[in-house]
Amino acid sequence: EELRTPERGLFRYKSQPEEMESSLFSVSTCMETPCKVARRFPAAPYKVLSAPGLEDDYYLNLLDWSSEDQLAVGLSRDVDLWNASTGRASRLCELDTS
């Protein structure tokens, strides 16, 4: 049995019209080299949170930002939450040291 490529179907390719091929290769300068957009950072902080009892330990992960816009901070024996949407702070729990 001889294998034949169907005249119409998956394996038949049509060549692109001349004008479309030329438009595909007209790349803007931004596409040739990545454009770097200068980002501006504010000189003053947006918000300053007090964190008494925050351990100065490189290996501890005492901050966590949730998908619900809340920041959890471990401070000495407490875990406090700060809601970025409302600006309210609350205590999640206090751990017993004994």
Secondary structure per residue as TSV (DSSP state, phi and psi in degrees):
chain	resnum	aa	ss	phi	psi
A	1	E	-	360.0	132.3
A	2	E	-	-94.7	132.7
A	3	L	-	-83.8	129.3
A	4	R	-	-124.6	141.4
A	5	T	-	-79.7	128.3
A	6	P	-	-63.7	147.8
A	7	E	S	-66.0	-36.0
A	8	R	S	-125.7	137.6
A	9	G	S	146.8	-154.6
A	10	L	T	-66.3	-36.6
A	11	F	T	-96.3	8.3
A	12	R	-	-101.4	125.8
A	13	Y	-	-113.3	139.2
A	14	K	-	-105.1	142.1
A	15	S	-	-74.9	150.2
A	16	Q	-	-76.0	145.4
A	17	P	-	-60.9	150.6
A	18	E	H	-55.1	-44.9
A	19	E	H	-68.4	-32.9
A	20	M	H	-71.2	-39.7
A	21	E	H	-60.3	-42.7
A	22	S	H	-67.8	-33.3
A	23	S	H	-72.2	-26.0
A	24	L	H	-69.2	-28.9
A	25	F	T	-98.1	2.9
A	26	S	-	-87.1	89.7
A	27	V	-	-96.0	137.4
A	28	S	-	-74.3	165.1
A	29	T	H	-60.4	-33.6
A	30	C	H	-66.9	-29.1
A	31	M	H	-80.3	-28.7
A	32	E	H	-70.1	-45.3
A	33	T	S	-128.7	139.1
A	34	P	-	-59.7	131.5
A	35	C	-	-83.9	130.2
A	36	K	-	-100.1	122.0
A	37	V	-	-97.1	126.5
A	38	A	-	-69.9	125.0
A	39	R	-	-98.0	140.3
A	40	R	-	-106.2	132.1
A	41	F	-	-111.5	139.1
A	42	P	-	-65.6	146.9
A	43	A	S	-76.0	-30.7
A	44	A	S	-106.0	147.6
A	45	P	-	-67.3	149.5
A	46	Y	S	-71.8	-43.7
A	47	K	-	-148.5	139.2
A	48	V	-	-117.6	120.9
A	49	L	-	-106.0	134.9
A	50	S	-	-76.9	135.3
A	51	A	-	-136.3	67.3
A	52	P	T	-70.6	135.6
A	53	G	T	87.2	9.4
A	54	L	-	-72.5	122.4
A	55	E	-	-68.9	137.0
A	56	D	-	-95.2	76.7
A	57	D	-	-134.9	119.3
A	58	Y	T	-59.8	-33.8
A	59	Y	T	-87.3	-10.1
A	60	L	-	-87.5	142.2
A	61	N	-	-108.6	90.1
A	62	L	-	-97.7	-0.2
A	63	L	E	-120.5	141.7
A	64	D	E	-148.0	131.9
A	65	W	E	-107.8	123.4
A	66	S	-	-90.1	167.1
A	67	S	T	-71.7	-12.9
A	68	E	T	-95.9	19.4
A	69	D	S	66.8	38.9
A	70	Q	E	-120.5	142.2
A	71	L	E	-109.3	124.8
A	72	A	E	-104.9	133.0
A	73	V	E	-131.0	128.1
A	74	G	E	-89.6	114.3
A	75	L	E	-119.8	111.4
A	76	S	T	44.5	-100.1
A	77	R	T	-102.0	-1.2
A	78	D	E	-111.4	154.4
A	79	V	E	-120.6	116.6
A	80	D	E	-110.0	150.2
A	81	L	E	-115.7	143.8
A	82	W	E	-129.7	123.4
A	83	N	E	-91.7	116.0
A	84	A	T	-70.5	-27.4
A	85	S	T	-71.5	-42.0
A	86	T	T	-100.9	-21.5
A	87	G	-	82.0	6.7
A	88	R	-	-89.1	144.0
A	89	A	E	-114.7	145.0
A	90	S	E	-148.4	160.2
A	91	R	E	-94.2	124.6
A	92	L	E	-80.3	-48.5
A	93	C	E	-161.6	162.5
A	94	E	E	-125.0	125.6
A	95	L	-	-89.5	141.2
A	96	D	-	-79.1	135.0
A	97	T	-	-88.5	-8.9
A	98	S	-	-86.2	360.0
